[in-house]
Amino acid sequence: MNCGDIPYHIDYSPLQELRGASLVVLQLPDGLRAYTHCLLERVKRETGARVVVDADPTYGACDLHYPRLHSILGADAIVHVAHTPYPPDLSWPRVEPEGPPRIVYLQARSKAEPPIEAVREAARILRSHGPGRVALTATGQHVHVLRGIREALLEEGLNVVIPKGVPPYFEDGQVIGCDYRVARSAEADAHLIVAGGLFHPLGLYLATLRPVVQLDPYRGEAVDRTRMFERVYSARLYKVSRAMDAKRWGVVVGLKTGQYRPWLVERLLKLIEERGGEYILYAAESLNEERMRAIDAAEIDAWIITSCPRIPLDDLHHYEKPVLTPGEARMALSGSLTPYIFPW
C-alpha cells in the first residue's frame, strides 16, 4: 500500500510528546483502518515504542477504553486519531485518567472537498428557506474547509456565520454526534453542515429544529435533509407520547469512559419517583437490539439510555417499546411534548 494514498492529512506532531513511551495503543475510526499499517509504522518511528492496534470499535473520544488498556496491556499512552477531546461536563468523574495512559489526539483532515457547483446548489436550497442567518458547521474532519465555503456563500448573498468553538473540545464550527452547542450558539435560521452520511446532519436537526442542508464532500452534492428529518422528529415525538404513561422504566447506565453520567442518572431517577414510577437500573458498555431483547422484560414499559443518546436514534429507533434519549425522557416524565430536548 502506498501510504501517500491516505485520504486524510494527519498531523503527527503530537507524537513527539510520547518519545520514551514503552507501549502505545493506536485507536482508529473504521474509515482509517484500511491504512492501519501506514499509521502504525509512523507511530513506531516517532515514538520508538511498541505499538498495539486497538481492534475494538471506538466511536469517539467518549470511548477510549483506557482502564483495560492500561490495567491489562500495561499501555502508557494511547494515540487516538480523528477525534478531539471529549467535553468533561458530559461525563463523570473524568473523561481521561490523571495518570497513565496518556492520551494524544491526532487531527485527520479529509482531502475530499465539496466542488463549487455543490456549494452554489447549497446556496440555492438555503435561499428557498427564506432570508436569514445561516450557521455553517462540519465534523472535525472537514472544519478546515469552512472558511472557503463561507466566502463562496457570502458571494451568493447569504448571511453566513461559522460559530465559535470551545477549545480544545470543539474547533470553530465543529459538531459531534451528541453535542451541538457550537451550532446552537449561532442562533441561526438554517444550517449548512459539511459531512458525509446522515449521522451528524440528523443530530443537528434534532438539536436545533431548523432547516438542515447537507454539503457532502464525498458525494460532491448538496441535499436538503429537512423533510426527511421532520419525519424522524415526528416519530420521536410519538415515542415520547407513548412513554408518558409508562409506570416501570429500564434505565441504562453507560460504562464507557466518557459515557458514565451518574448526575444525569440520579436526575432521571428522581423524576421517575416523583411521578410515582418504578425503575430497574442496568449497566452496559455496549447496547444493540440483540442485547436489548436479551435484557428486556414484560414489566418494563419504556427505556432510557443515559450512555450515548445516539443509541435510541440510530440503533433502537424501531424497537417496539419507547427507547428514549435523556432529553426525551425528561419530556415524557414532565408530560410535555414541547420543547423538544436533544440530547440531554
WOZIBEL-V901665 format. One record per pair of residues at least 12 apart in sequence whose C-alpha atoms are under 6 Angstrom apart, sorted by the first residue. I is the first residue (numbers start at 1). GAP is how many residues later the second one is. D is the distance in whole Angstrom. If there is no record, write none. Layout:
BEGIN
I_GAP_D, I_GAP_D
END
This chain:
BEGIN
3_35_6, 7_104_6, 8_100_6, 8_101_5, 8_102_4, 8_103_5, 9_99_6, 9_100_5, 10_97_6, 10_98_4, 11_95_6, 11_96_5, 18_29_6, 19_28_4, 21_28_6, 22_27_5, 23_26_6, 23_27_5, 23_28_6, 23_52_5, 23_53_6, 24_27_5, 24_51_6, 24_53_5, 24_54_6, 25_26_6, 25_27_5, 25_28_6, 25_53_5, 26_27_5, 26_28_6, 26_53_5, 27_27_5, 27_53_5, 28_53_5, 61_24_6, 61_25_5, 62_24_6, 62_195_6, 62_196_4, 63_193_6, 63_194_6, 75_26_6, 76_24_5, 76_25_4, 77_24_4, 77_25_4, 77_26_6, 78_25_5, 79_25_5, 79_26_6, 80_25_5, 81_24_6, 81_25_5, 82_25_5, 82_26_5, 84_85_6, 85_84_5, 86_83_6, 87_82_6, 91_167_5, 91_168_6, 91_169_6, 91_170_5, 92_169_5, 95_162_6, 95_163_5, 108_33_6, 109_32_5, 110_31_5, 112_105_6, 113_104_5, 114_103_4, 114_106_5, 118_103_5, 118_104_5, 122_100_5, 132_57_6, 133_26_5, 133_55_5, 133_56_5, 134_26_5, 134_54_5, 134_56_5, 134_57_5, 135_25_6, 135_26_5, 135_27_6, 135_53_6, 135_56_5, 136_26_5, 136_56_5, 136_57_6, 137_36_4, 137_37_6, 137_56_5, 138_36_5, 138_55_5, 138_56_5, 138_57_6, 139_35_5, 139_36_6, 140_34_6, 163_19_6, 163_23_6, 177_23_5, 190_20_5, 190_21_5, 191_21_5, 192_20_6, 192_21_5, 192_22_6, 193_21_5, 193_22_6, 194_21_5, 194_22_6, 195_21_5, 196_20_5, 207_135_5, 211_15_5, 212_13_6, 212_14_5, 213_12_6, 239_83_5, 240_92_5, 243_59_6, 243_89_6, 244_88_5, 244_91_6, 246_55_5, 247_30_5, 248_29_6, 248_30_5, 248_31_5, 248_52_5, 248_53_5, 249_30_5, 249_51_5, 249_52_6, 249_53_5, 249_54_6, 250_29_6, 250_30_5, 250_53_5, 251_30_5, 251_52_6, 251_53_5, 252_30_5, 252_31_6, 252_53_5, 252_54_6, 253_29_6, 253_30_5, 253_53_6, 253_54_6, 254_30_5, 254_31_6, 254_53_4, 255_29_6, 255_30_5, 256_29_5, 259_48_5, 302_19_6, 302_20_5, 303_20_5, 304_19_6, 304_20_5, 304_21_6, 305_20_6, 306_20_6, 309_16_5, 312_12_6, 326_18_5, 327_14_5, 327_15_5, 327_16_5, 327_17_4, 328_13_6
END
